[in-house]
Amino acid sequence: LKLQFLYFIGLKRQKGSATHKKKMQSPETSFPKSKIKVVLLENVHAKAVEMLKAEGFTVETLAGALQGDALVEKLKDARVVGVRSKTKLTAEVLSQCKKLMCIGCFCIGTDQTNLDFAESHAVPVFNSPFSNSRSVAELIIAVIISLSRQLTLRSHELHTGTWNKTATGCCEIRGKTLGIIGYGHIGSQLSVLAESLGMRVIFKDRKTMMPLGNARQVDTLEELLTTADYVSLHVPDTPETRYMIQKEQIDMMKDGAFLLNASRGTVVDLDALAEALKSKKLRGAMVDVYPKEPEKNGEMEPQGVSIPLAGLDNVILTPHIGGSTMEAQEAIGIEVASKIINYMNKGDSDGAVNFPNITPPATKPGMHRILNVHRNIPGVVRRLNNTITETGNISYQSVSTTDKIGYFLADISEEISDEVISKIKELDTNLRTRLLF
């Protein structure tokens, strides 16, 4: 059954009458898909645009990021917004987006979005936790080999007219130990690739994880740092991971080791890393993410961005391109667009990072679906059930909660949906209620 959008404010629907037809065309009582405005910023992949347009949504795309008043103005009528990493959806911005129903982060991270504010205002946030994992893992393998053979240094020398054929400081990676901090989608992919090249793999994760192949989980960060020849970071930005690698941790590393960070810019103290490289404590490093990154491509200095590692030998600096492959961006576009479509069309919140997850079945003929987001306090579900069953029966029901909110879905007869939804919207626990059929 193909679901269509109807957003009611409690007015009684009179079937078959001229009044009913007029109300069905009114923005106050009905919201056709063509009036669902989707704004996609930062050059989201064309496949996502194609999928959302195919659903009948009105899609507007922008190549770059927006901030402040310009962003608020662009989103004031949007029901859906899609961003990557540079657009900051702060509480101040979101508080002015009164019509917003869901957010798509076309990337792994969601730290550009105020998840708590979105949750408390019944706005689920979807991301792509694994679609670019392979791209990042392959980049790390390429960097490990490049640093081990000093490829960027030799290439620069030739570009500037110097022939320097030498094996000094160069090594194979076979038999060396790779220490992975964060054994999630990317870390585990990297583990498999590294082992296939003959590396020994150890990893540290906050949870007990199932090792792949011959990888071994260690108990402490210190054990990993003192053992690994290469340390690669793959953790999210959390209070626990913020500047988890500082001078103290770098001093624990083996002399001549390598440090690689393609996770989040707040994880490594770059000044401490620069000192370790200058003193030859570390033999090389790679950084793909930074505490402050430019808002657009071009010169960094006018944008107030500088990198303390710039100009150091055997240091590979890349502009946050870990997941920037054509394959990864297409996969991310498909994954996040699919989640947006499923939520808007069916109320399917599976994969939301800040919202109760429910995967409902298709509605049956003659049924309408009520979707209610409410404050999570004792007795809410009982009140919702009582409100419905005073009028009729429930064909399907599901409920899931977080600490703050609850998400309640119920399929009921189309004959009673108007009356029921009007009553539910009057409950003092209601945050958002909509009707789908």
Disulfide bonds with the S-S distance in Angstrom:
none
